Amino acid sequence: MKRLGILLLLGTTMAGVLLYTGVLRDAEYRRLIAVGKDSLSKGESFLAIEAFSGAIALRGDAMLGYLKRGEAYYRRGELAAARSVVADALERYPQDQWLQTLSRRFD
């Protein structure tokens, strides 16, 4: 009975840690996206690219970081880098019609 209680406590603690970590990661992702958007609006494309890259590192499953980083490269005139970011996003989301259209614009 005592072991069951310890296992239950340990399991609950681990679940709480994982939940807390996920919440922190999501908050940091949103912060980096906001920093990137703000930097982009100020014409600070290098800072924007760094922020969006950080957001992608945290949440590689979220398309917004890819799209905004591609936009930042595009605004810098770095079309090859913008094309590469769109290709990466399309690799992760091959069925996305908007990405397919955007990718064809680079051809």
C-alpha positions in Angstrom: 0.0 0.0 0.0 2.9 2.3 0.9 4.6 1.6 -2.5 1.4 2.4 -4.3 1.1 5.8 -2.6 4.7 6.6 -3.4 4.2 5.6 -7.1 1.1 7.7 -7.2 2.9 10.7 -5.7 5.8 10.2 -8.1 3.5 9.9 -11.1 1.5 13.0 -10.1 4.7 15.0 -9.6 6.1 14.0 -13.0 2.8 14.9 -14.7 2.9 18.3 -13.0 6.5 18.9 -14.1 5.6 17.9 -17.7 2.6 20.2 -17.7 4.5 23.1 -16.2 7.3 22.6 -18.8 4.8 22.6 -21.6 3.1 25.8 -20.4 6.5 27.5 -20.1 7.5 26.4 -23.6 4.2 27.6 -25.0 4.6 31.0 -23.3 8.2 31.4 -24.5 7.0 30.5 -28.1 4.4 33.2 -28.0 6.9 35.7 -26.6 9.4 34.9 -29.3 6.7 35.3 -32.0 5.7 38.7 -30.5 9.4 39.8 -30.4 9.9 38.7 -34.0 6.8 40.5 -35.2 7.8 43.7 -33.3 11.3 43.5 -34.7 10.0 43.0 -38.2 7.7 46.0 -37.9 10.7 48.1 -36.9 12.7 46.9 -39.9 15.1 44.9 -37.6 15.0 41.8 -39.8 18.1 40.1 -38.2 16.5 40.2 -34.7 13.2 39.0 -36.2 14.9 36.0 -37.9 16.6 35.1 -34.6 13.3 35.3 -32.7 11.4 33.3 -35.2 14.2 30.7 -35.3 13.9 30.4 -31.5 10.2 29.9 -31.9 10.7 27.2 -34.4 13.2 25.5 -32.1 10.5 25.4 -29.4 7.6 24.5 -31.6 8.7 23.0 -34.9 5.1 21.8 -35.4 3.7 25.3 -35.6 3.7 26.9 -39.1 3.7 30.5 -38.0 7.4 30.6 -37.0 8.3 29.3 -40.4 6.1 31.7 -42.3 7.3 34.8 -40.3 10.9 33.8 -40.7 10.4 33.4 -44.4 8.8 36.8 -44.5 11.8 38.3 -42.6 14.3 36.8 -45.1 12.1 38.0 -48.0 12.1 41.5 -46.6 15.9 41.4 -46.3 16.0 40.5 -50.0 17.4 37.0 -49.2 15.1 35.1 -51.6 17.1 31.8 -51.5 16.7 31.7 -47.7 13.0 32.6 -47.9 12.5 29.8 -50.4 14.3 27.4 -48.1 12.1 28.3 -45.2 9.0 27.8 -47.3 10.3 24.5 -48.5 10.9 23.4 -44.9 7.4 24.3 -43.9 6.0 22.6 -47.0 8.0 19.5 -46.0 6.2 19.5 -42.6 2.8 20.4 -44.1 2.7 18.9 -47.6 -1.1 19.1 -47.9 -1.3 22.9 -47.1 -2.7 24.6 -50.2 -1.4 28.0 -49.2 2.1 26.8 -48.8 2.0 25.0 -52.1 0.9 28.2 -53.8 3.6 30.2 -52.0 6.2 27.7 -53.0 5.3 27.9 -56.7 5.8 31.7 -56.5 9.5 31.0 -55.8 9.9 28.8 -58.9 
